[in-house]
Amino acid sequence: MFLSAGEASGDHYGAQIIAELRGRHPQAEFFGLGGREMAEAGLDRVVRAEDVAHMGITEVIRHAPRVYGSYRRLVASIRERRPDVAVLIDFPDVNFRLARELKKLDVPVVYFVSPQLWAWKRKRLRWVQERVSRMMVIFPFEERFYRARGVDAAFVGHPLAELPLPTVSREDYAVEQGLDTTKQWVALLPGSRSKEVRANLPVMLDGASCLADDYEFLLPVASTLDVDWIKAQIKHWLSPYERNTPPALSNLHLVPDAREALHHASASVVASGTATVQAAVIGNPFVVVYRVSPLTFRLAKQLVRYPAEIPAQEDVYGNLPIAMVNLIAGRRVVSELIQQQFTAAGVADALRPLLADTSERARMIADLAEVRRMLVPPGGSGSIRRVCDAVEALMGQEIPRSGRIPIPSV
């Protein structure tokens, strides 16, 4: 069996898929592209994910020869080993091209975690229609989007919605992280890449300084970031305050786990991305922030168009919603501070109602609970198990000329 995942979340899901399929088929062999978790689960890595997961135009150009060489090795392994079925996880720039090669050999393709074709790059939908046998999606509106366009798709639920809540008590967590239990805690999640941290964290810290000094701030450090680098950046950003450091900023604590921080925080500020889904399923009231270069933002506003399956209206600034929780709910459940609206004062103003016993806080908690329910499909079977059910259904089947195999709904 061939698998391909080029990013950390995909590597985690891929390892779970291998473990589940190995339990069902002990003699199965797995090869392809993956990270350390997939290797530990039993993947024969033709290419290491850490060698090809380069983000951004300049990084791709700089590493182009090596990335292309890795791609050719993957294609050669597919032609040589002729897998019965392939599982491709997100990572569209590589995986759509691998799907083309698999299609040439009549290898059925299960695609797990759809790229956001419903928002932009809609032309790639044709690639899905031609090359993917079964699209397994993690957001409910994606199933409707694909089925309306002739793609055999199934909503399997979001893996984050299946995780149990952290079990550490507030008191034990306070001892572990050196926190004051008499104060409220606010989580700051600026992103998992250094570029995101540079763009988001300084404004988050300025917003924190606008609040009263009876709060402590939790900054989870993603595994993709270096703690010493984060500390150096914070020291640099706080240098204007060295003579009179605002009390709120002196109460900043770097913590290792985002889910625990979100579970115990009274509210949070979260950069747009997967972390917003984490906050939603944990039920933590939060504010979404987002900032990119002016040019990138102007291009995005021109390119992003949502289909009828996603009811979305522009705000007073002419911006469509970007937070996944708002797209899932079909309405604005959480506030979004985008570009010029992402200011220290804006962050503080949006947080204050969520840190008190207000109707806004109660309504958001109820809305987030509803979003979590929407991320769990009927039937109770987990997302990884459903993906593996689809893999088993495709094993040994030939792809008809239409490019897709009809399978009963999962």
Buried (B, 14 or more C-beta within 10 A) or exposed (E): BBBBBBBBBBBBBBBBBBBBBBEEBEEBBBBBBBBBBBBEBBBBBBBBBEBBBBEEEEEEEEBEEEBEEBBEEBBEBBEEBEBBBBBBBBBBEBBBBBBBBBBEEEBBBBBBBBBEBBBBEEEBBEBBBEBBBBBBBBBBBBBBBBBEBEBBBBBBBBBBBBEEEBEBEEEEBBEEBEBEEEBBBBBBBBBBBBEBBEBBBBBBBBBBBBBEEEBBBBBBBBEEBEEEEBEEBBEEBBEEBEEEEBBBBEBBBBBEBBBBBBBBBBBBBBBBBBBBBBBBBBBBBBBBBBBBEEEEBEEBEEEBEBBEBBEBEEEEEEBBBBBBBBBBBBEBBBBBBBBEBBBBEBBBBBBBBBBEEEEBBEEBEEBBEEBBEBBBBEEEEBBBBBBBBBBEBBBEBEBEEEBBBEBEEB
